Amino acid sequence: MKTVIIEVKSPEESFAEMRQSLKSGKPDTCARISFVSFELLWKVLTLNRWNVVQAMTGAGPLGIRELARKLGRDVSAVHADCAALVKAGVIDRTTQGKYLFPYDAVHVDFMLKAA
């Protein structure tokens, strides 16, 4: 199963983990999508966009109309959400013009600390 971890981490923390992985020679077992703040996470992954990600998880490449049907939403609204997710690096666009979220599972990982 191909899993992605969605997390909130500073660039410094992400680079430190990457350096540690390179030093150890052991690659990370999961892909990661990192956001620098909770605000950015919630701005990018709105409820409708989260529903897009959920519908695309494990589904393979999907056309925009097929995805809109799955979600029971307007095609243009789903297209706008997909464009935002592509721009944020959450989903991909194939050369055939379809959208792809290449993971079978999503793990959301963040810790809320005192300010």
Helices and strands as residue ranges (DSSP letters): E 3-8, H 11-24, E 31-35, H 38-44, H 47-56, H 64-71, H 75-87, E 92-93, E 99-100, E 105-109
